[in-house]
């Protein structure tokens, strides 16, 4: 997985978060924090969100298959700019 594919993968997580309404009031979630977890040895992106209307907290978890290959990324400086 190259850097561009990793960025698209992460972007798709935020598309899901932005299109998931709060289950209590229907409001939008705002990202409060993001991090990694290793559940049974499998990497996951964990994003903690808060509803902008009612303050309800929700945690989103997404698989992170790119973590195993991060050390193999081709980080061409042209691709980063």
mmCIF file of the N, C-alpha and C atoms, coordinates in Angstrom:
data_MODEL
# 
_entry.id   MODEL 
# 
loop_
_atom_site.group_PDB 
_atom_site.id 
_atom_site.type_symbol 
_atom_site.label_atom_id 
_atom_site.label_alt_id 
_atom_site.label_comp_id 
_atom_site.label_asym_id 
_atom_site.label_entity_id 
_atom_site.label_seq_id 
_atom_site.pdbx_PDB_ins_code 
_atom_site.Cartn_x 
_atom_site.Cartn_y 
_atom_site.Cartn_z 
_atom_site.occupancy 
_atom_site.B_iso_or_equiv 
_atom_site.pdbx_formal_charge 
_atom_site.auth_seq_id 
_atom_site.auth_comp_id 
_atom_site.auth_asym_id 
_atom_site.auth_atom_id 
_atom_site.pdbx_PDB_model_num 
ATOM 1   N N  . UNK A 1 1  ? 0.864   -1.175 0.000  1.00 0.00 ? 1  UNK A N  1 
ATOM 2   C CA . UNK A 1 1  ? 0.000   0.000  0.000  1.00 0.00 ? 1  UNK A CA 1 
ATOM 3   C C  . UNK A 1 1  ? 0.905   1.231  0.000  1.00 0.00 ? 1  UNK A C  1 
ATOM 4   N N  . UNK A 1 2  ? 0.721   2.120  -0.988 1.00 0.00 ? 2  UNK A N  1 
ATOM 5   C CA . UNK A 1 2  ? 1.549   3.322  -1.031 1.00 0.00 ? 2  UNK A CA 1 
ATOM 6   C C  . UNK A 1 2  ? 0.896   4.447  -0.211 1.00 0.00 ? 2  UNK A C  1 
ATOM 7   N N  . UNK A 1 3  ? 1.599   5.533  -0.074 1.00 0.00 ? 3  UNK A N  1 
ATOM 8   C CA . UNK A 1 3  ? 1.132   6.639  0.770  1.00 0.00 ? 3  UNK A CA 1 
ATOM 9   C C  . UNK A 1 3  ? -0.218  7.183  0.301  1.00 0.00 ? 3  UNK A C  1 
ATOM 10  N N  . UNK A 1 4  ? -0.412  7.308  -0.991 1.00 0.00 ? 4  UNK A N  1 
ATOM 11  C CA . UNK A 1 4  ? -1.666  7.811  -1.531 1.00 0.00 ? 4  UNK A CA 1 
ATOM 12  C C  . UNK A 1 4  ? -2.831  6.896  -1.148 1.00 0.00 ? 4  UNK A C  1 
ATOM 13  N N  . UNK A 1 5  ? -2.613  5.591  -1.210 1.00 0.00 ? 5  UNK A N  1 
ATOM 14  C CA . UNK A 1 5  ? -3.654  4.632  -0.832 1.00 0.00 ? 5  UNK A CA 1 
ATOM 15  C C  . UNK A 1 5  ? -3.970  4.706  0.655  1.00 0.00 ? 5  UNK A C  1 
ATOM 16  N N  . UNK A 1 6  ? -2.938  4.901  1.475  1.00 0.00 ? 6  UNK A N  1 
ATOM 17  C CA . UNK A 1 6  ? -3.146  5.050  2.919  1.00 0.00 ? 6  UNK A CA 1 
ATOM 18  C C  . UNK A 1 6  ? -3.998  6.282  3.196  1.00 0.00 ? 6  UNK A C  1 
ATOM 19  N N  . UNK A 1 7  ? -3.692  7.390  2.538  1.00 0.00 ? 7  UNK A N  1 
ATOM 20  C CA . UNK A 1 7  ? -4.440  8.630  2.759  1.00 0.00 ? 7  UNK A CA 1 
ATOM 21  C C  . UNK A 1 7  ? -5.897  8.475  2.323  1.00 0.00 ? 7  UNK A C  1 
ATOM 22  N N  . UNK A 1 8  ? -6.145  7.785  1.232  1.00 0.00 ? 8  UNK A N  1 
ATOM 23  C CA . UNK A 1 8  ? -7.518  7.540  0.783  1.00 0.00 ? 8  UNK A CA 1 
ATOM 24  C C  . UNK A 1 8  ? -8.265  6.663  1.778  1.00 0.00 ? 8  UNK A C  1 
ATOM 25  N N  . UNK A 1 9  ? -7.567  5.697  2.338  1.00 0.00 ? 9  UNK A N  1 
ATOM 26  C CA . UNK A 1 9  ? -8.166  4.808  3.327  1.00 0.00 ? 9  UNK A CA 1 
ATOM 27  C C  . UNK A 1 9  ? -8.609  5.610  4.552  1.00 0.00 ? 9  UNK A C  1 
ATOM 28  N N  . UNK A 1 10 ? -7.714  6.463  5.062  1.00 0.00 ? 10 UNK A N  1 
ATOM 29  C CA . UNK A 1 10 ? -8.030  7.284  6.233  1.00 0.00 ? 10 UNK A CA 1 
ATOM 30  C C  . UNK A 1 10 ? -9.139  8.275  5.898  1.00 0.00 ? 10 UNK A C  1 
ATOM 31  N N  . UNK A 1 11 ? -9.087  8.870  4.718  1.00 0.00 ? 11 UNK A N  1 
ATOM 32  C CA . UNK A 1 11 ? -10.130 9.808  4.295  1.00 0.00 ? 11 UNK A CA 1 
ATOM 33  C C  . UNK A 1 11 ? -11.499 9.125  4.280  1.00 0.00 ? 11 UNK A C  1 
ATOM 34  N N  . UNK A 1 12 ? -11.547 7.873  3.857  1.00 0.00 ? 12 UNK A N  1 
ATOM 35  C CA . UNK A 1 12 ? -12.822 7.153  3.816  1.00 0.00 ? 12 UNK A CA 1 
ATOM 36  C C  . UNK A 1 12 ? -13.394 6.964  5.221  1.00 0.00 ? 12 UNK A C  1 
ATOM 37  N N  . UNK A 1 13 ? -12.534 6.855  6.225  1.00 0.00 ? 13 UNK A N  1 
ATOM 38  C CA . UNK A 1 13 ? -13.009 6.752  7.610  1.00 0.00 ? 13 UNK A CA 1 
ATOM 39  C C  . UNK A 1 13 ? -13.750 8.027  8.009  1.00 0.00 ? 13 UNK A C  1 
ATOM 40  N N  . UNK A 1 14 ? -13.194 9.167  7.648  1.00 0.00 ? 14 UNK A N  1 
ATOM 41  C CA . UNK A 1 14 ? -13.837 10.437 8.000  1.00 0.00 ? 14 UNK A CA 1 
ATOM 42  C C  . UNK A 1 14 ? -15.123 10.659 7.200  1.00 0.00 ? 14 UNK A C  1 
ATOM 43  N N  . UNK A 1 15 ? -15.198 10.120 6.008  1.00 0.00 ? 15 UNK A N  1 
ATOM 44  C CA . UNK A 1 15 ? -16.452 10.191 5.242  1.00 0.00 ? 15 UNK A CA 1 
ATOM 45  C C  . UNK A 1 15 ? -17.536 9.419  5.986  1.00 0.00 ? 15 UNK A C  1 
ATOM 46  N N  . UNK A 1 16 ? -17.185 8.251  6.516  1.00 0.00 ? 16 UNK A N  1 
ATOM 47  C CA . UNK A 1 16 ? -18.141 7.461  7.287  1.00 0.00 ? 16 UNK A CA 1 
ATOM 48  C C  . UNK A 1 16 ? -18.570 8.219  8.536  1.00 0.00 ? 16 UNK A C  1 
ATOM 49  N N  . UNK A 1 17 ? -17.611 8.767  9.273  1.00 0.00 ? 17 UNK A N  1 
ATOM 50  C CA . UNK A 1 17 ? -17.931 9.522  10.491 1.00 0.00 ? 17 UNK A CA 1 
ATOM 51  C C  . UNK A 1 17 ? -18.842 10.707 10.159 1.00 0.00 ? 17 UNK A C  1 
ATOM 52  N N  . UNK A 1 18 ? -18.505 11.451 9.118  1.00 0.00 ? 18 UNK A N  1 
ATOM 53  C CA . UNK A 1 18 ? -19.293 12.635 8.750  1.00 0.00 ? 18 UNK A CA 1 
ATOM 54  C C  . UNK A 1 18 ? -20.692 12.296 8.249  1.00 0.00 ? 18 UNK A C  1 
ATOM 55  N N  . UNK A 1 19 ? -20.898 11.058 7.815  1.00 0.00 ? 19 UNK A N  1 
ATOM 56  C CA . UNK A 1 19 ? -22.214 10.645 7.328  1.00 0.00 ? 19 UNK A CA 1 
ATOM 57  C C  . UNK A 1 19 ? -22.973 9.766  8.317  1.00 0.00 ? 19 UNK A C  1 
ATOM 58  N N  . UNK A 1 20 ? -22.468 9.686  9.540  1.00 0.00 ? 20 UNK A N  1 
ATOM 59  C CA . UNK A 1 20 ? -23.142 8.929  10.593 1.00 0.00 ? 20 UNK A CA 1 
ATOM 60  C C  . UNK A 1 20 ? -23.755 9.911  11.585 1.00 0.00 ? 20 UNK A C  1 
ATOM 61  N N  . UNK A 1 21 ? -25.081 9.997  11.639 1.00 0.00 ? 21 UNK A N  1 
ATOM 62  C CA . UNK A 1 21 ? -25.711 10.911 12.589 1.00 0.00 ? 21 UNK A CA 1 
ATOM 63  C C  . UNK A 1 21 ? -25.670 10.364 14.014 1.00 0.00 ? 21 UNK A C  1 
ATOM 64  N N  . UNK A 1 22 ? -25.734 11.245 14.966 1.00 0.00 ? 22 UNK A N  1 
ATOM 65  C CA . UNK A 1 22 ? -25.816 10.862 16.374 1.00 0.00 ? 22 UNK A CA 1 
ATOM 66  C C  . UNK A 1 22 ? -27.075 10.026 16.579 1.00 0.00 ? 22 UNK A C  1 
ATOM 67  N N  . UNK A 1 23 ? -26.928 8.912  17.272 1.00 0.00 ? 23 UNK A N  1 
ATOM 68  C CA . UNK A 1 23 ? -28.070 8.037  17.498 1.00 0.00 ? 23 UNK A CA 1 
ATOM 69  C C  . UNK A 1 23 ? -29.079 8.609  18.505 1.00 0.00 ? 23 UNK A C  1 
ATOM 70  N N  . UNK A 1 24 ? -28.686 9.667  19.230 1.00 0.00 ? 24 UNK A N  1 
ATOM 71  C CA . UNK A 1 24 ? -29.611 10.274 20.190 1.00 0.00 ? 24 UNK A CA 1 
ATOM 72  C C  . UNK A 1 24 ? -30.394 11.454 19.618 1.00 0.00 ? 24 UNK A C  1 
ATOM 73  N N  . UNK A 1 25 ? -29.702 12.325 18.860 1.00 0.00 ? 25 UNK A N  1 
ATOM 74  C CA . UNK A 1 25 ? -30.370 13.542 18.408 1.00 0.00 ? 25 UNK A CA 1 
ATOM 75  C C  . UNK A 1 25 ? -30.281 13.796 16.901 1.00 0.00 ? 25 UNK A C  1 
ATOM 76  N N  . UNK A 1 26 ? -29.479 12.992 16.195 1.00 0.00 ? 26 UNK A N  1 
ATOM 77  C CA . UNK A 1 26 ? -29.321 13.191 14.756 1.00 0.00 ? 26 UNK A CA 1 
ATOM 78  C C  . UNK A 1 26 ? -28.266 14.212 14.381 1.00 0.00 ? 26 UNK A C  1 
ATOM 79  N N  . UNK A 1 27 ? -27.562 14.751 15.366 1.00 0.00 ? 27 UNK A N  1 
ATOM 80  C CA . UNK A 1 27 ? -26.528 15.750 15.104 1.00 0.00 ? 27 UNK A CA 1 
ATOM 81  C C  . UNK A 1 27 ? -25.297 15.155 14.457 1.00 0.00 ? 27 UNK A C  1 
ATOM 82  N N  . UNK A 1 28 ? -24.347 16.013 14.141 1.00 0.00 ? 28 UNK A N  1 
ATOM 83  C CA . UNK A 1 28 ? -23.091 15.599 13.516 1.00 0.00 ? 28 UNK A CA 1 
ATOM 84  C C  . UNK A 1 28 ? -22.022 15.348 14.566 1.00 0.00 ? 28 UNK A C  1 
ATOM 85  N N  . UNK A 1 29 ? -21.165 14.367 14.287 1.00 0.00 ? 29 UNK A N  1 
ATOM 86  C CA . UNK A 1 29 ? -20.054 14.069 15.186 1.00 0.00 ? 29 UNK A CA 1 
ATOM 87  C C  . UNK A 1 29 ? -18.830 14.888 14.812 1.00 0.00 ? 29 UNK A C  1 
ATOM 88  N N  . UNK A 1 30 ? -18.125 15.351 15.840 1.00 0.00 ? 30 UNK A N  1 
ATOM 89  C CA . UNK A 1 30 ? -16.854 16.044 15.687 1.00 0.00 ? 30 UNK A CA 1 
ATOM 90  C C  . UNK A 1 30 ? -15.768 15.152 16.270 1.00 0.00 ? 30 UNK A C  1 
ATOM 91  N N  . UNK A 1 31 ? -14.647 15.035 15.594 1.00 0.00 ? 31 UNK A N  1 
ATOM 92  C CA . UNK A 1 31 ? -13.553 14.209 16.073 1.00 0.00 ? 31 UNK A CA 1 
ATOM 93  C C  . UNK A 1 31 ? -12.869 14.893 17.248 1.00 0.00 ? 31 UNK A C  1 
ATOM 94  N N  . UNK A 1 32 ? -12.768 14.162 18.340 1.00 0.00 ? 32 UNK A N  1 
ATOM 95  C CA . UNK A 1 32 ? -12.102 14.687 19.526 1.00 0.00 ? 32 UNK A CA 1 
ATOM 96  C C  . UNK A 1 32 ? -10.674 14.146 19.634 1.00 0.00 ? 32 UNK A C  1 
ATOM 97  N N  . UNK A 1 33 ? -10.493 12.879 19.289 1.00 0.00 ? 33 UNK A N  1 
ATOM 98  C CA . UNK A 1 33 ? -9.155  12.295 19.306 1.00 0.00 ? 33 UNK A CA 1 
ATOM 99  C C  . UNK A 1 33 ? -9.125  11.073 18.395 1.00 0.00 ? 33 UNK A C  1 
ATOM 100 N N  . UNK A 1 34 ? -7.925  10.715 17.979 1.00 0.00 ? 34 UNK A N  1 
ATOM 101 C CA . UNK A 1 34 ? -7.747  9.538  17.127 1.00 0.00 ? 34 UNK A CA 1 
ATOM 102 C C  . UNK A 1 34 ? -6.471  8.832  17.554 1.00 0.00 ? 34 UNK A C  1 
ATOM 103 N N  . UNK A 1 35 ? -6.496  7.516  17.452 1.00 0.00 ? 35 UNK A N  1 
ATOM 104 C CA . UNK A 1 35 ? -5.319  6.748  17.842 1.00 0.00 ? 35 UNK A CA 1 
ATOM 105 C C  . UNK A 1 35 ? -5.384  5.346  17.289 1.00 0.00 ? 35 UNK A C  1 
ATOM 106 N N  . UNK A 1 36 ? -4.440  4.534  17.712 1.00 0.00 ? 36 UNK A N  1 
ATOM 107 C CA . UNK A 1 36 ? -4.350  3.147  17.254 1.00 0.00 ? 36 UNK A CA 1 
ATOM 108 C C  . UNK A 1 36 ? -4.559  2.197  18.417 1.00 0.00 ? 36 UNK A C  1 
ATOM 109 N N  . UNK A 1 37 ? -5.127  1.060  18.092 1.00 0.00 ? 37 UNK A N  1 
ATOM 110 C CA . UNK A 1 37 ? -5.301  -0.022 19.058 1.00 0.00 ? 37 UNK A CA 1 
ATOM 111 C C  . UNK A 1 37 ? -4.936  -1.312 18.347 1.00 0.00 ? 37 UNK A C  1 
ATOM 112 N N  . UNK A 1 38 ? -4.487  -2.281 19.107 1.00 0.00 ? 38 UNK A N  1 
ATOM 113 C CA . UNK A 1 38 ? -4.168  -3.588 18.540 1.00 0.00 ? 38 UNK A CA 1 
ATOM 114 C C  . UNK A 1 38 ? -5.033  -4.633 19.227 1.00 0.00 ? 38 UNK A C  1 
ATOM 115 N N  . UNK A 1 39 ? -6.184  -4.909 18.619 1.00 0.00 ? 39 UNK A N  1 
ATOM 116 C CA . UNK A 1 39 ? -7.133  -5.880 19.142 1.00 0.00 ? 39 UNK A CA 1 
ATOM 117 C C  . UNK A 1 39 ? -6.770  -7.254 18.603 1.00 0.00 ? 39 UNK A C  1 
ATOM 118 N N  . UNK A 1 40 ? -6.397  -8.173 19.504 1.00 0.00 ? 40 UNK A N  1 
ATOM 119 C CA . UNK A 1 40 ? -5.973  -9.518 19.102 1.00 0.00 ? 40 UNK A CA 1 
ATOM 120 C C  . UNK A 1 40 ? -4.860  -9.472 18.061 1.00 0.00 ? 40 UNK A C  1 
ATOM 121 N N  . UNK A 1 41 ? -3.964  -8.507 18.201 1.00 0.00 ? 41 UNK A N  1 
ATOM 122 C CA . UNK A 1 41 ? -2.842  -8.385 17.284 1.00 0.00 ? 41 UNK A CA 1 
ATOM 123 C C  . UNK A 1 41 ? -3.157  -7.707 15.967 1.00 0.00 ? 41 UNK A C  1 
ATOM 124 N N  . UNK A 1 42 ? -4.415  -7.299 15.781 1.00 0.00 ? 42 UNK A N  1 
ATOM 125 C CA . UNK A 1 42 ? -4.812  -6.638 14.536 1.00 0.00 ? 42 UNK A CA 1 
ATOM 126 C C  . UNK A 1 42 ? -4.929  -5.134 14.781 1.00 0.00 ? 42 UNK A C  1 
ATOM 127 N N  . UNK A 1 43 ? -4.265  -4.328 13.947 1.00 0.00 ? 43 UNK A N  1 
ATOM 128 C CA . UNK A 1 43 ? -4.302  -2.879 14.154 1.00 0.00 ? 43 UNK A CA 1 
ATOM 129 C C  . UNK A 1 43 ? -5.653  -2.274 13.769 1.00 0.00 ? 43 UNK A C  1 
ATOM 130 N N  . UNK A 1 44 ? -6.104  -1.320 14.604 1.00 0.00 ? 44 UNK A N  1 
ATOM 131 C CA . UNK A 1 44 ? -7.351  -0.590 14.341 1.00 0.00 ? 44 UNK A CA 1 
ATOM 132 C C  . UNK A 1 44 ? -7.128  0.895  14.586 1.00 0.00 ? 44 UNK A C  1 
ATOM 133 N N  . UNK A 1 45 ? -7.734  1.718  13.735 1.00 0.00 ? 45 UNK A N  1 
ATOM 134 C CA . UNK A 1 45 ? -7.804  3.151  13.996 1.00 0.00 ? 45 UNK A CA 1 
ATOM 135 C C  . UNK A 1 45 ? -9.015  3.374  14.893 1.00 0.00 ? 45 UNK A C  1 
ATOM 136 N N  . UNK A 1 46 ? -8.813  4.041  16.009 1.00 0.00 ? 46 UNK A N  1 
ATOM 137 C CA . UNK A 1 46 ? -9.899  4.344  16.936 1.00 0.00 ? 46 UNK A CA 1 
ATOM 138 C C  . UNK A 1 46 ? -10.083 5.858  16.928 1.00 0.00 ? 46 UNK A C  1 
ATOM 139 N N  . UNK A 1 47 ? -11.290 6.305  16.609 1.00 0.00 ? 47 UNK A N  1 
ATOM 140 C CA . UNK A 1 47 ? -11.587 7.735  16.561 1.00 0.00 ? 47 UNK A CA 1 
ATOM 141 C C  . UNK A 1 47 ? -12.697 8.037  17.551 1.00 0.00 ? 47 UNK A C  1 
ATOM 142 N N  . UNK A 1 48 ? -12.379 8.863  18.543 1.00 0.00 ? 48 UNK A N  1 
ATOM 143 C CA . UNK A 1 48 ? -13.345 9.255  19.569 1.00 0.00 ? 48 UNK A CA 1 
ATOM 144 C C  . UNK A 1 48 ? -14.022 10.547 19.116 1.00 0.00 ? 48 UNK A C  1 
ATOM 145 N N  . UNK A 1 49 ? -15.351 10.519 19.032 1.00 0.00 ? 49 UNK A N  1 
ATOM 146 C CA . UNK A 1 49 ? -16.112 11.675 18.548 1.00 0.00 ? 49 UNK A CA 1 
ATOM 147 C C  . UNK A 1 49 ? -17.149 12.113 19.567 1.00 0.00 ? 49 UNK A C  1 
ATOM 148 N N  . UNK A 1 50 ? -17.579 13.370 19.420 1.00 0.00 ? 50 UNK A N  1 
ATOM 149 C CA . UNK A 1 50 ? -18.608 13.946 20.277 1.00 0.00 ? 50 UNK A CA 1 
ATOM 150 C C  . UNK A 1 50 ? -19.631 14.636 19.390 1.00 0.00 ? 50 UNK A C  1 
ATOM 151 N N  . UNK A 1 51 ? -20.916 14.432 19.700 1.00 0.00 ? 51 UNK A N  1 
ATOM 152 C CA . UNK A 1 51 ? -21.976 15.090 18.935 1.00 0.00 ? 51 UNK A CA 1 
ATOM 153 C C  . UNK A 1 51 ? -21.935 16.592 19.203 1.00 0.00 ? 51 UNK A C  1 
ATOM 154 N N  . UNK A 1 52 ? -21.976 17.364 18.136 1.00 0.00 ? 52 UNK A N  1 
ATOM 155 C CA . UNK A 1 52 ? -21.914 18.817 18.288 1.00 0.00 ? 52 UNK A CA 1 
ATOM 156 C C  . UNK A 1 52 ? -23.194 19.397 18.882 1.00 0.00 ? 52 UNK A C  1 
ATOM 157 N N  . UNK A 1 53 ? -24.314 18.644 18.835 1.00 0.00 ? 53 UNK A N  1 
ATOM 158 C CA . UNK A 1 53 ? -25.581 19.140 19.383 1.00 0.00 ? 53 UNK A CA 1 
ATOM 159 C C  . UNK A 1 53 ? -25.779 18.771 20.846 1.00 0.00 ? 53 UNK A C  1 
ATOM 160 N N  . UNK A 1 54 ? -25.665 17.464 21.145 1.00 0.00 ? 54 UNK A N  1 
ATOM 161 C CA . UNK A 1 54 ? -26.030 16.998 22.487 1.00 0.00 ? 54 UNK A CA 1 
ATOM 162 C C  . UNK A 1 54 ? -24.856 16.541 23.336 1.00 0.00 ? 54 UNK A C  1 
ATOM 163 N N  . UNK A 1 55 ? -23.663 16.441 22.742 1.00 0.00 ? 55 UNK A N  1 
ATOM 164 C CA . UNK A 1 55 ? -22.486 16.042 23.503 1.00 0.00 ? 55 UNK A CA 1 
ATOM 165 C C  . UNK A 1 55 ? -22.319 14.534 23.671 1.00 0.00 ? 55 UNK A C  1 
ATOM 166 N N  . UNK A 1 56 ? -23.204 13.756 23.052 1.00 0.00 ? 56 UNK A N  1 
ATOM 167 C CA . UNK A 1 56 ? -23.095 12.290 23.133 1.00 0.00 ? 56 UNK A CA 1 
ATOM 168 C C  . UNK A 1 56 ? -21.762 11.842 22.548 1.00 0.00 ? 56 UNK A C  1 
ATOM 169 N N  . UNK A 1 57 ? -21.083 10.932 23.250 1.00 0.00 ? 57 UNK A N  1 
ATOM 170 C CA . UNK A 1 57 ? -19.788 10.438 22.795 1.00 0.00 ? 57 UNK A CA 1 
ATOM 171 C C  . UNK A 1 57 ? -19.958 9.126  22.042 1.00 0.00 ? 57 UNK A C  1 
ATOM 172 N N  . UNK A 1 58 ? -19.154 8.962  21.004 1.00 0.00 ? 58 UNK A N  1 
ATOM 173 C CA . UNK A 1 58 ? -19.203 7.747  20.191 1.00 0.00 ? 58 UNK A CA 1 
ATOM 174 C C  . UNK A 1 58 ? -17.786 7.416  19.740 1.00 0.00 ? 58 UNK A C  1 
ATOM 175 N N  . UNK A 1 59 ? -17.448 6.136  19.792 1.00 0.00 ? 59 UNK A N  1 
ATOM 176 C CA . UNK A 1 59 ? -16.130 5.698  19.352 1.00 0.00 ? 59 UNK A CA 1 
ATOM 177 C C  . UNK A 1 59 ? -16.272 4.879  18.078 1.00 0.00 ? 59 UNK A C  1 
ATOM 178 N N  . UNK A 1 60 ? -15.569 5.294  17.048 1.00 0.00 ? 60 UNK A N  1 
ATOM 179 C CA . UNK A 1 60 ? -15.548 4.579  15.777 1.00 0.00 ? 60 UNK A CA 1 
ATOM 180 C C  . UNK A 1 60 ? -14.251 3.783  15.722 1.00 0.00 ? 60 UNK A C  1 
ATOM 181 N N  . UNK A 1 61 ? -14.333 2.554  15.235 1.00 0.00 ? 61 UNK A N  1 
ATOM 182 C CA . UNK A 1 61 ? -13.109 1.783  15.034 1.00 0.00 ? 61 UNK A CA 1 
ATOM 183 C C  . UNK A 1 61 ? -13.096 1.251  13.605 1.00 0.00 ? 61 UNK A C  1 
ATOM 184 N N  . UNK A 1 62 ? -11.935 1.343  13.003 1.00 0.00 ? 62 UNK A N  1 
ATOM 185 C CA . UNK A 1 62 ? -11.744 0.928  11.619 1.00 0.00 ? 62 UNK A CA 1 
ATOM 186 C C  . UNK A 1 62 ? -10.493 0.061  11.559 1.00 0.00 ? 62 UNK A C  1 
ATOM 187 N N  . UNK A 1 63 ? -10.527 -0.966 10.728 1.00 0.00 ? 63 UNK A N  1 
ATOM 188 C CA . UNK A 1 63 ? -9.324  -1.786 10.562 1.00 0.00 ? 63 UNK A CA 1 
ATOM 189 C C  . UNK A 1 63 ? -8.239  -0.908 9.942  1.00 0.00 ? 63 UNK A C  1 
ATOM 190 N N  . UNK A 1 64 ? -7.008  -1.225 10.229 1.00 0.00 ? 64 UNK A N  1 
ATOM 191 C CA . UNK A 1 64 ? -5.875  -0.434 9.743  1.00 0.00 ? 64 UNK A CA 1 
ATOM 192 C C  . UNK A 1 64 ? -4.849  -1.355 9.091  1.00 0.00 ? 64 UNK A C  1 
ATOM 193 N N  . UNK A 1 65 ? -5.165  -1.898 7.913  1.00 0.00 ? 65 UNK A N  1 
ATOM 194 C CA . UNK A 1 65 ? -4.273  -2.863 7.287  1.00 0.00 ? 65 UNK A CA 1 
ATOM 195 C C  . UNK A 1 65 ? -2.936  -2.279 6.844  1.00 0.00 ? 65 UNK A C  1 
ATOM 196 N N  . UNK A 1 66 ? -2.867  -0.964 6.742  1.00 0.00 ? 66 UNK A N  1 
ATOM 197 C CA . UNK A 1 66 ? -1.632  -0.321 6.293  1.00 0.00 ? 66 UNK A CA 1 
ATOM 198 C C  . UNK A 1 66 ? -0.572  -0.253 7.383  1.00 0.00 ? 66 UNK A C  1 
ATOM 199 N N  . UNK A 1 67 ? -0.929  -0.510 8.620  1.00 0.00 ? 67 UNK A N  1 
ATOM 200 C CA . UNK A 1 67 ? 0.041   -0.428 9.720  1.00 0.00 ? 67 UNK A CA 1 
ATOM 201 C C  . UNK A 1 67 ? 1.164   -1.433 9.513  1.00 0.00 ? 67 UNK A C  1 
ATOM 202 N N  . UNK A 1 68 ? 0.857   -2.627 9.053  1.00 0.00 ? 68 UNK A N  1 
ATOM 203 C CA . UNK A 1 68 ? 1.886   -3.650 8.826  1.00 0.00 ? 68 UNK A CA 1 
ATOM 204 C C  . UNK A 1 68 ? 2.873   -3.238 7.750  1.00 0.00 ? 68 UNK A C  1 
ATOM 205 N N  . UNK A 1 69 ? 2.456   -2.383 6.837  1.00 0.00 ? 69 UNK A N  1 
ATOM 206 C CA . UNK A 1 69 ? 3.314   -2.018 5.715  1.00 0.00 ? 69 UNK A CA 1 
ATOM 207 C C  . UNK A 1 69 ? 3.857   -0.601 5.809  1.00 0.00 ? 69 UNK A C  1 
ATOM 208 N N  . UNK A 1 70 ? 3.620   0.089  6.915  1.00 0.00 ? 70 UNK A N  1 
ATOM 209 C CA . UNK A 1 70 ? 4.060   1.477  7.027  1.00 0.00 ? 70 UNK A CA 1 
ATOM 210 C C  . UNK A 1 70 ? 5.570   1.606  6.842  1.00 0.00 ? 70 UNK A C  1 
ATOM 211 N N  . UNK A 1 71 ? 6.344   0.664  7.329  1.00 0.00 ? 71 UNK A N  1 
ATOM 212 C CA . UNK A 1 71 ? 7.792   0.783  7.189  1.00 0.00 ? 71 UNK A CA 1 
ATOM 213 C C  . UNK A 1 71 ? 8.241   0.584  5.751  1.00 0.00 ? 71 UNK A C  1 
ATOM 214 N N  . UNK A 1 72 ? 7.357   0.039  4.906  1.00 0.00 ? 72 UNK A N  1 
ATOM 215 C CA . UNK A 1 72 ? 7.693   -0.203 3.508  1.00 0.00 ? 72 UNK A CA 1 
ATOM 216 C C  . UNK A 1 72 ? 7.177   0.880  2.559  1.00 0.00 ? 72 UNK A C  1 
ATOM 217 N N  . UNK A 1 73 ? 6.601   1.951  3.109  1.00 0.00 ? 73 UNK A N  1 
ATOM 218 C CA . UNK A 1 73 ? 6.043   2.995  2.253  1.00 0.00 ? 73 UNK A CA 1 
ATOM 219 C C  . UNK A 1 73 ? 7.119   3.670  1.410  1.00 0.00 ? 73 UNK A C  1 
ATOM 220 N N  . UNK A 1 74 ? 6.769   3.943  0.170  1.00 0.00 ? 74 UNK A N  1 
ATOM 221 C CA . UNK A 1 74 ? 7.633   4.704  -0.714 1.00 0.00 ? 74 UNK A CA 1 
ATOM 222 C C  . UNK A 1 74 ? 7.298   6.172  -0.486 1.00 0.00 ? 74 UNK A C  1 
ATOM 223 N N  . UNK A 1 75 ? 8.074   6.859  0.315  1.00 0.00 ? 75 UNK A N  1 
ATOM 224 C CA . UNK A 1 75 ? 7.766   8.249  0.672  1.00 0.00 ? 75 UNK A CA 1 
ATOM 225 C C  . UNK A 1 75 ? 8.536   9.214  -0.218 1.00 0.00 ? 75 UNK A C  1 
ATOM 226 N N  . UNK A 1 76 ? 8.163   9.228  -1.450 1.00 0.00 ? 76 UNK A N  1 
ATOM 227 C CA . UNK A 1 76 ? 8.733   10.160 -2.419 1.00 0.00 ? 76 UNK A CA 1 
ATOM 228 C C  . UNK A 1 76 ? 8.312   11.572 -2.019 1.00 0.00 ? 76 UNK A C  1 
ATOM 229 N N  . UNK A 1 77 ? 9.249   12.497 -1.908 1.00 0.00 ? 77 UNK A N  1 
ATOM 230 C CA . UNK A 1 77 ? 8.932   13.858 -1.465 1.00 0.00 ? 77 UNK A CA 1 
ATOM 231 C C  . UNK A 1 77 ? 7.965   14.545 -2.429 1.00 0.00 ? 77 UNK A C  1 
ATOM 232 N N  . UNK A 1 78 ? 7.992   14.212 -3.693 1.00 0.00 ? 78 UNK A N  1 
ATOM 233 C CA . UNK A 1 78 ? 7.041   14.788 -4.648 1.00 0.00 ? 78 UNK A CA 1 
ATOM 234 C C  . UNK A 1 78 ? 5.625   14.367 -4.318 1.00 0.00 ? 78 UNK A C  1 
ATOM 235 N N  . UNK A 1 79 ? 5.459   13.143 -3.846 1.00 0.00 ? 79 UNK A N  1 
ATOM 236 C CA . UNK A 1 79 ? 4.139   12.617 -3.517 1.00 0.00 ? 79 UNK A CA 1 
ATOM 237 C C  . UNK A 1 79 ? 3.577   13.284 -2.259 1.00 0.00 ? 79 UNK A C  1 
ATOM 238 N N  . UNK A 1 80 ? 4.436   13.724 -1.370 1.00 0.00 ? 80 UNK A N  1 
ATOM 239 C CA . UNK A 1 80 ? 4.004   14.356 -0.123 1.00 0.00 ? 80 UNK A CA 1 
ATOM 240 C C  . UNK A 1 80 ? 3.580   15.797 -0.314 1.00 0.00 ? 80 UNK A C  1 
ATOM 241 N N  . UNK A 1 81 ? 3.997   16.441 -1.373 1.00 0.00 ? 81 UNK A N  1 
ATOM 242 C CA . UNK A 1 81 ? 3.678   17.858 -1.594 1.00 0.00 ? 81 UNK A CA 1 
ATOM 243 C C  . UNK A 1 81 ? 2.449   18.047 -2.428 1.00 0.00 ? 81 UNK A C  1 
# 
